[in-house]
């Protein structure tokens, strides 16, 4: 008779998931605030933590529970609603190395884990990548390099935590998406936002100074001006209440979301040709996009 223990693939798989969860937990913190809402954060570099901007309701009295159980104070370095990235500063100490997953290495069906940190320690969920596409624009106009939909249920406390692939590499940050879909903010998007937030405390967005509503036009749709700041770029360019914006540099405008998507950080300072319908006549108005003031 053999004394060897039979190979158990399920136990091996289970142990591998636990090891990946521990790897992600070493880079995941709990974020506390005066609002009382529990959420997670990701140790990005020594002294820097990223978390989900949408979950960070207040900017003051922030604190972290680190992977070793220490509690430290944190301060807000900046927030970017467009990409849902908020950057915190804290005395974290050295941060364990964690490789980034190559953007081309993730495909639908690949195994992923979402790791957060709750009251009693790490929270781990695993599933398959449901969809990968992009680049795309968020509902608030931010540009993300990829759209990564996660095929798992995300615990609200794990929002802002780490998403790892099967090799233990960082895919991005876990956030809830529309219709209860869990998403990952890609690591490359986080890196871009962090650099801007470290240097400026915010990510600039384009500004026209218009309040708009969608309307129907002959042969399509447009955006009617229902409010305007006379000292804004649009006001100085001569736009008026009741004007209908039909196109942006020749591309049709059918929704306010499309307009917000065009007012990204790269748009600031550029000049755009707006096709405007006024009193039934079409005209071309040149507008130089300004920078939206900090909230």
Secondary structure as UniProt FT lines:
FT   HELIX           9..25
FT   TURN            26..27
FT   STRAND          28..32
FT   TURN            34..35
FT   STRAND          39..45
FT   TURN            46..47
FT   STRAND          48..52
FT   HELIX           53..55
FT   STRAND          62..65
FT   TURN            67..68
FT   STRAND          71..80
FT   TURN            81..84
FT   STRAND          85..90
FT   HELIX           103..105
FT   TURN            108..109
FT   STRAND          111..118
FT   TURN            119..120
FT   STRAND          121..133
FT   STRAND          136..137
FT   TURN            139..140
FT   STRAND          143..144
FT   STRAND          147..151
FT   HELIX           156..158
FT   TURN            159..160
FT   STRAND          162..165
FT   TURN            166..167
FT   STRAND          170..176
FT   HELIX           178..180
FT   STRAND          182..186
FT   HELIX           187..200
FT   STRAND          206..207
FT   STRAND          210..217
FT   TURN            218..219
FT   STRAND          220..228
FT   TURN            230..231
FT   HELIX           233..236
FT   TURN            237..238
FT   TURN            241..242
FT   STRAND          244..248
FT   TURN            249..250
FT   STRAND          251..252
FT   HELIX           256..262
FT   HELIX           265..267
FT   TURN            268..269
FT   STRAND          271..278
FT   TURN            279..280
FT   STRAND          281..288
FT   STRAND          290..291
//
